[in-house]
């Protein structure tokens, strides 16, 4: 046995071992070159470039030192991290259909048109405005009058026998022997009259009975701020078979409020009188205007009624009525009816329109304005431009309230009630001379649908001197078709053409 101790190297032996070692080293290098692992590459690099030191990881492999994990790798197989950038593998997602979310588009608010410039009104919180939109801004007042007169006469030349938007045969008068059984609407004929007007109201009632009420026998409600005389009562009862009620108006609904500044009132009345304004100094006239504007529908005896027809002393009716106008309003949903449409005296309503706008621009009162109101009629300024200027934007057009057939619930409603409270607090039924006609008309023009809820009783021939409503109709007698005023210079006070333009084609559905 040869041991290291007694082993002797001979020259021949050394010569033999050198090539053997070189062959061995060659095969080792060849083997290492064939292994594609990072640590073997590092070792190869070590053998090839002895001056470069590889970096070895000192982090133990997973489960190192535990009995449950896989067998630990030998130290020679520790991970070797060369100083090179790590290979970035692409992110491989599972083969599933991706969720397609709907495209979320940013909210686009609709463009808000300026209706004031296009249509003549803007109805927004704290921003209620109206203006007249002219189709001929350069027109003179003379040409405007001629244009409107032509429109009016053309309309009055058309047949106006009866409304054609309802089956009138269903609201004809009952047979004379069945009149007591007639199913009347909750309605009354109203007249504010004094004892000394007994003859003039007799003239009215006689005609009214002949032309209408003898066929239907709707009850009368006579109103007075004083007691009616026995003579007056007996006379009225002798003129009709209908029921009559004689009412003394409660003082709180008629009398001037205690808080009115008497000195201011006196000064205001004098100023109006200096302008030759009728009834400027008559305190009872101011009371009457205030009463008919915002109090009459609160009279206790009227609470049982829904509709009223207002008549006055010394008026005349020319049409033989063969239908029930109360049922007509009820069945068509209309709330206000008129015959004559004229201009008011502008100095008497100088601040009615500004006060109304002040009300509409407070709180949420804008909501009371009907988008289909008669705004162009209320702001028209071409035929008599001075009136709109003095009245601060209000045309002064109004329905002449000595003839009205209307729904009392319109006045009892929230819009009219709140607005009237505002007007009352101004005191200008006394500091100016606001009439019930412009007050009613402004309310109708703002709060009602002008095409569906307001009715021109074109077929009812009527006159309250000096202004007429004279239709073309076989049922009319004693009234020249198209006549408006007893004197020619009063024809420019006609505001009817402006209303015809306001309601447009809807008028054709009725007449």
C-alpha positions in Angstrom: 0.0 0.0 0.0 1.3 3.4 -1.0 0.9 6.2 1.6 1.6 9.9 1.3 4.5 9.5 3.7 6.4 6.9 1.6 5.1 8.3 -1.7 8.0 9.5 -3.9 7.4 11.6 -7.0 9.5 10.8 -9.9 10.0 13.0 -12.9 8.1 10.6 -15.0 5.2 10.7 -12.6 5.0 14.5 -12.7 5.2 14.5 -16.4 2.3 12.1 -16.5 0.0 14.1 -14.1 0.3 17.5 -15.8 -1.7 16.6 -19.0 -4.2 14.5 -16.9 -4.9 17.6 -14.7 -5.3 19.8 -17.8 -7.8 17.4 -19.3 -9.7 17.3 -16.0 -9.8 21.0 -15.8 -11.0 21.2 -19.4 -14.0 18.9 -18.7 -14.9 20.8 -15.5 -15.1 24.1 -17.4 -17.1 22.4 -20.2 -19.6 21.1 -17.7 -20.0 24.4 -15.9 -20.6 26.1 -19.3 -23.5 23.8 -20.0 -25.4 24.6 -16.8 -27.8 27.7 -17.3 -28.1 28.8 -13.7 -27.1 32.1 -12.3 -24.7 30.7 -9.7 -22.9 28.5 -12.2 -22.6 31.4 -14.5 -21.1 33.3 -11.6 -18.6 30.4 -11.0 -17.7 30.3 -14.6 -17.1 33.9 -14.5 -15.0 33.4 -11.5 -12.8 30.9 -13.2 -12.6 33.0 -16.4 -12.0 36.3 -14.6 -10.3 35.6 -11.3 -10.1 39.3 -10.4 -13.9 39.8 -10.4 -15.7 38.8 -7.1 -19.3 37.6 -7.5 -22.0 38.8 -5.0 -23.7 36.0 -3.0 -27.0 36.3 -1.3 -26.9 35.7 2.5 -30.7 35.3 2.7 -31.7 31.8 3.6 -33.9 30.0 1.2 -37.5 29.3 2.1 -38.0 26.8 4.9 -34.3 26.9 5.8 -33.7 25.3 9.2 -37.2 23.7 9.5 -38.0 20.1 9.5 -41.3 20.5 7.5 -39.9 22.4 4.6 -38.0 21.0 1.6 -34.5 19.8 1.9 -32.0 22.7 2.4 -29.7 23.4 -0.5 -26.0 23.0 0.0 -23.9 26.1 0.5 -22.5 25.7 -3.0 -26.0 26.2 -4.4 -26.7 29.5 -2.7 -28.3 32.1 -5.0 -25.8 34.3 -6.6 -26.9 37.8 -7.6 -24.7 39.3 -10.3 -24.5 43.1 -10.7 -26.9 43.1 -13.7 -30.5 44.4 -14.1 -33.1 41.7 -13.2 -35.1 40.4 -16.1 -38.6 42.0 -16.2 -41.3 39.4 -17.0 -44.5 40.7 -18.7 -47.6 40.8 -16.5 -49.7 37.8 -17.6 -53.4 38.2 -16.8 -55.8 35.3 -16.5 -57.7 34.5 -19.7 -61.1 36.1 -18.6 -63.3 38.7 -20.3 -62.5 42.1 -18.9 -65.4 44.0 -17.4 -66.6 46.7 -19.7 -67.8 49.7 -17.8 -70.3 52.1 -19.5 -68.7 55.4 -20.6 -69.5 58.1 -18.0 -70.1 61.3 -19.8 -69.8 64.6 -17.9 -73.2 66.1 -17.0 -74.1 68.7 -19.6 -76.6 71.3 -18.3 -79.1 72.4 -21.0 -78.6 75.9 -22.3 -81.0 78.3 -20.6 -82.5 80.7 -23.0 -83.1 84.3 -22.0 -86.9 84.3 -22.3 -87.0 88.0 -21.5 -85.4 89.0 -24.8 -87.1 86.3 -26.8 -90.6 86.1 -25.3 -90.8 89.2 -23.1 -90.7 87.5 -19.7 -88.3 86.0 -17.1 -89.8 84.1 -14.2 -87.1 83.0 -11.8 -86.6 83.3 -8.0 -86.0 87.0 -7.2 -85.8 87.8 -10.9 -89.2 88.3 -12.4 -89.2 90.7 -15.3 -91.5 91.6 -18.3 -91.0 93.6 -21.4 -92.9 94.2 -24.6 -91.4 92.6 -27.7 -92.3 94.7 -30.8 -92.4 93.3 -34.3 -91.9 96.9 -35.5 -90.0 99.0 -33.0 -90.1 102.1 -35.2 -93.9 102.3 -35.6 -95.5 105.6 -34.6 -98.4 105.7 -32.2 -100.7 106.9 -35.0 -99.8 103.9 -37.2 -100.1 101.6 -34.2 -103.6 102.8 -33.7 -104.6 102.3 -37.3 -103.1 98.9 -37.3 -105.0 97.9 -34.2 -108.2 99.4 -35.3 -108.0 97.3 -38.5 -107.4 94.1 -36.4 -110.3 94.9 -34.2 -112.9 95.7 -36.9 -111.8 92.6 -38.9 -112.5 90.4 -35.8 -115.8 92.1 -35.0 -117.0 91.5 -38.5 -116.8 87.7 -38.0 -119.9 85.8 -36.7 -120.1 85.6 -33.0 -123.4 83.9 -32.4 -122.2 81.6 -29.7 -118.9 80.0 -28.5 -118.0 76.9 -30.5 -115.6 75.3 -28.1 -118.4 73.6 -26.2 -121.7 71.9 -26.9 -124.0 74.8 -26.2 -127.2 72.7 -26.6 -126.4 71.0 -23.2 -126.7 74.4 -21.4 -129.8 75.8 -22.9 -132.6 77.4 -20.8 -135.1 75.0 -19.3 -138.8 75.0 -20.4 -140.7 77.7 -18.7 -142.8 75.2 -16.7 -139.6 73.4 -15.5 -137.6 76.5 -14.5 -138.1 75.7 -10.7 -136.4 72.4 -11.3 -133.4 73.8 -13.2 -130.1 72.6 -11.9 -128.3 76.0 -11.4 -124.6 76.5 -10.9 -123.6 78.0 -7.5 -123.7 81.5 -8.8 -125.3 84.9 -8.2 -125.8 88.3 -9.9 -124.0 91.0 -8.0 -124.6 94.7 -7.9 -123.1 97.3 -5.7 -125.8 100.0 -5.7 -127.1 102.8 -3.5 -130.7 103.7 -2.7 -130.6 106.9 -4.9 -129.6 104.8 -7.9 -133.0 103.0 -7.8 -134.1 104.2 -11.3 -130.8 103.5 -13.0 -130.5 100.0 -11.6 -134.2 99.4 -12.6 -133.2 100.2 -16.2 -130.5 97.6 -16.0 -132.5 94.9 -14.3 -135.4 95.2 -16.8 -133.1 94.5 -19.7 -131.1 91.9 -17.9 -134.3 89.9 -17.1 -135.5 90.1 -20.7 -132.3 89.1 -22.3 -131.1 86.5 -19.8 -132.3 86.0 -16.2 -136.0 85.4 -16.7 -134.9 82.2 -18.5 -132.7 80.9 -15.7 -133.6 82.8 -12.5 -130.2 83.1 -10.9 -130.4 84.9 -7.5 -129.4 88.6 -7.1 -127.2 89.9 -4.4 -127.5 93.7 -3.9 -124.6 95.2 -1.9 -124.6 98.6 -0.2 -122.5 100.2 2.6 -125.7 101.5 4.0 -129.2 100.0 4.7 -131.4 99.5 1.7 -134.7 101.4 1.8 -137.9 99.5 1.7 -138.7 101.2 -1.6 -135.6 99.9 -3.1 -136.3 96.3 -1.9 -139.8 96.3 -3.1 -138.8 97.7 -6.5 -136.2 95.0 -7.1 -138.5 92.2 -6.0 -141.1 93.5 -8.5 -138.7 93.2 -11.4 -137.8 89.5 -11.1 -139.0 86.1 -10.0 -135.5 85.2 -8.8 -134.5 85.4 -5.2 -133.0 88.7 -4.0 -130.7 89.3 -1.1 -130.0 92.8 0.2 -126.7 93.0 2.0 -125.1 95.7 4.1 -121.3 95.5 3.6 -119.5 95.0 6.9 -117.6 98.2 7.9 -114.3 96.3 8.1 -114.6 95.5 4.4 -115.6 98.9 3.3 -114.2 101.6 5.5 -110.8 103.2 5.0 -108.2 101.6 7.4 -107.3 103.6 10.5 -103.6 103.6 9.6 -103.9 105.6 6.4 -101.9 108.8 6.7 -104.6 111.5 6.3 -102.2 114.2 5.4 -100.6 112.1 2.7 -104.0 111.1 1.4 -105.2 114.7 1.2 -102.1 115.8 -0.7 -102.4 112.8 -3.1 -106.1 113.5 -3.8 -105.3 117.1 -4.5 -102.6 116.2 -7.0 -105.0 113.9 -8.9 -107.7 116.5 -8.8 -105.3 119.0 -10.3 -104.9 116.6 -13.2 -108.7 116.5 -13.6 -108.8 112.8 -12.6 -112.5 111.8 -12.1 -113.5 111.0 -8.5 -110.0 112.0 -7.2 -111.4 113.7 -4.1 -114.3 111.3 -3.5 -113.5 109.1 -0.5 -116.3 106.7 -1.2 -115.0 106.0 -4.7 -111.6 105.1 -3.2 -113.4 102.8 -0.8 -115.4 101.2 -3.7 -112.2 100.6 -5.7 -110.6 98.9 -2.7 -113.7 96.9 -1.9 -114.2 95.5 -5.3 -110.4 94.9 -5.7 -109.8 92.8 -2.6 -112.8 92.6 -0.2 -116.1 91.9 -2.0 -115.5 88.1 -2.3 -115.1 88.0 1.5 -118.7 89.3 2.1 -120.3 86.6 4.3 -123.4 86.3 2.0 -121.2 85.6 -1.0 -119.4 82.7 0.6 -122.0 80.2 -0.6 -121.3 81.0 -4.2 -118.6 80.0 -6.7 -119.4 82.3 -9.6 -120.7 85.8 -10.0 -121.9 88.1 -12.7 -121.4 91.7 -11.9 -123.9 94.3 -13.3 -124.1 98.1 -12.8 -126.7 100.8 -12.9 -127.3 102.4 -16.4 -125.8 99.7 -18.5 -127.5 98.1 -21.5 -127.5 94.5 -22.9 -128.2 93.9 -26.6 -127.9 90.0 -26.9 -130.7 87.6 -26.4 -128.9 85.0 -24.3 -129.9 81.3 -25.0 -127.3 79.5 -22.9 -126.1 79.5 -19.3 -122.7 81.4 -19.1 -122.0 80.1 -15.6 -122.2 76.5 -16.9 -120.1 77.5 -19.9 -117.3 78.6 -17.5 -117.7 75.6 -15.3 -117.5 73.1 -18.2 -114.7 74.8 -20.1 -112.5 75.4 -17.0 -112.4 79.2 -17.6 -112.2 81.5 -14.6 -112.7 85.0 -15.9 -114.9 86.6 -18.6 -115.2 90.1 -19.9 -116.6 92.2 -22.8 -114.8 95.5 -23.0 -111.0 96.0 -23.0 -109.8 99.6 -22.6 -106.9 101.7 -21.3 -107.0 103.1 -17.8 -106.0 106.6 -16.7 -102.2 106.2 -16.2 -101.8 108.7 -13.4 -104.2 106.7 -11.2 -102.0 103.5 -11.4 -98.5 105.0 -11.4 -97.0 102.5 -9.1 -99.4 99.5 -9.4 -97.0 97.7 -11.7 -93.8 98.4 -9.7 -95.5 97.3 -6.5 -96.6 94.1 -8.2 -93.1 93.4 -9.4 -91.8 94.0 -5.9 -94.2 91.4 -4.6 -93.3 88.8 -7.3 -89.6 89.2 -6.5 -90.0 88.5 -2.8 -89.6 85.1 -1.3 -90.9 82.4 -3.6 -93.8 84.5 -5.0 -92.5 84.0 -8.6 -94.2 80.7 -8.5 -97.6 82.3 -8.8 -96.9 83.7 -12.3 -98.5 81.6 -15.0 -96.0 81.0 -17.8 -98.9 81.4 -20.2 -100.0 84.7 -18.8 -100.9 87.8 -20.9 -97.5 89.5 -20.5 -97.5 91.2 -23.9 -100.9 92.7 -23.3 -99.8 93.9 -19.9 -96.7 95.6 -21.2 -97.8 96.9 -24.7 -96.5 100.4 -25.3 -97.1 101.4 -28.9 -100.6 102.8 -29.3 -100.5 105.1 -26.3 -96.8 105.0 -25.2 -97.2 107.7 -22.6 -99.5 105.5 -20.5 -96.8 102.7 -20.2 -94.2 105.3 -19.4 -96.2 107.0 -16.6 -97.3 103.6 -15.3 -93.7 102.4 -15.1 -94.1 99.6 -17.7 -97.7 98.7 -17.3 -99.7 99.2 -20.6 -102.8 100.3 -18.6 -104.9 97.8 -20.6 -107.6 96.4 -18.5 -111.0 94.6 -18.6 -113.7 97.0 -17.8 -115.0 95.4 -14.6 -118.5 96.8 -14.6 -119.1 93.6 -16.6 -117.5 90.5 -15.2 -118.5 86.8 -15.1 -115.9 85.0 -13.0 -114.9 82.4 -10.6 -114.9 83.7 -7.0 -112.4 81.0 -6.1 -109.8 82.7 -8.3 -109.9 85.7 -5.8 -110.0 83.4 -2.8 -106.9 81.6 -4.0 -103.4 81.9 -2.5 -101.8 83.9 -5.3 -104.5 86.6 -5.4 -104.8 86.8 -1.6 -101.1 87.2 -0.9 -100.8 89.8 -3.7 -103.8 91.7 -2.4 -102.3 91.7 1.1 -99.1 93.3 -0.4 -101.1 96.0 -2.3 -103.2 96.7 0.8 -100.2 97.4 2.9 -99.0 100.1 0.5 -102.0 102.3 1.2 -102.2 103.3 -2.5 -105.9 102.7 -2.9 -105.9 106.1 -1.1 -102.5 107.6 -1.9 -103.2 106.9 -5.6 -106.5 105.9 -7.1 -106.0 102.2 -8.0 -109.2 100.9 -9.5 -110.6 97.5 -9.2 -110.5 97.1 -13.0 -106.7 97.4 -13.4 -106.2 95.4 -10.2 -108.4 92.5 -11.5 -106.8 92.7 -14.9 -103.2 92.6 -13.7 -104.0 89.5 -11.6 -105.8 87.8 -14.5 -102.9 88.6 -16.8 -100.3 87.3 -14.4 -101.9 84.3 -12.7 -104.2 82.7 -15.3 -103.5 81.0 -18.6 -104.6 83.7 -21.1 -105.6 81.2 -23.8 -107.5 78.6 -21.7 -108.8 80.4 -18.5 -109.8 83.8 -19.8 -112.9 84.3 -22.0 -114.0 87.2 -24.1 -117.8 87.1 -24.2 -117.7 88.5 -27.7 -121.3 87.4 -28.3 -122.8 89.6 -25.5 -123.7 93.0 -26.9 -123.1 95.5 -24.1 -122.5 99.2 -23.3 -121.4 101.1 -20.3 -121.3 104.6 -21.6 -119.3 105.5 -23.7 -117.7 102.1 -24.5 -119.4 99.2 -26.4 -119.0 95.5 -27.3 -121.1 95.1 -30.4 -120.7 91.7 -32.1 -121.9 90.4 -35.4 -124.7 88.0 -34.4 -128.4 87.3 -35.3 -129.1 87.4 -31.5 -128.0 91.1 -31.2 -130.4 94.0 -31.6 -129.7 97.7 -31.3 -125.9 97.6 -31.5 -123.9 98.5 -34.6 -121.3 95.7 -35.2 -117.8 96.9 -34.5 -118.8 100.0 -32.7 -116.5 100.8 -29.8 -117.1 104.4 -28.5 -119.9 107.0 -28.6 -117.4 109.5 -29.9 -114.6 109.0 -32.5 -111.8 110.5 -30.5 -112.3 107.8 -27.9 -111.5 104.9 -30.3 -107.8 105.0 -29.4 -108.8 103.9 -25.9 -109.5 100.4 -27.3 -107.0 97.8 -26.2 -108.9 94.8 -27.7 -106.5 94.3 -30.7 -103.6 93.8 -28.3 -105.6 91.1 -26.5 -106.4 89.5 -29.9 -102.7 89.4 -30.7 -101.9 88.0 -27.3 -104.2 85.0 -27.5 -103.5 84.3 -31.2 -105.0 81.3 -32.8 -106.7 80.1 -29.6 -109.4 82.7 -30.3 -110.3 80.8 -33.5 -111.2 77.8 -31.5 -113.9 79.8 -29.6 -115.3 82.2 -32.3 
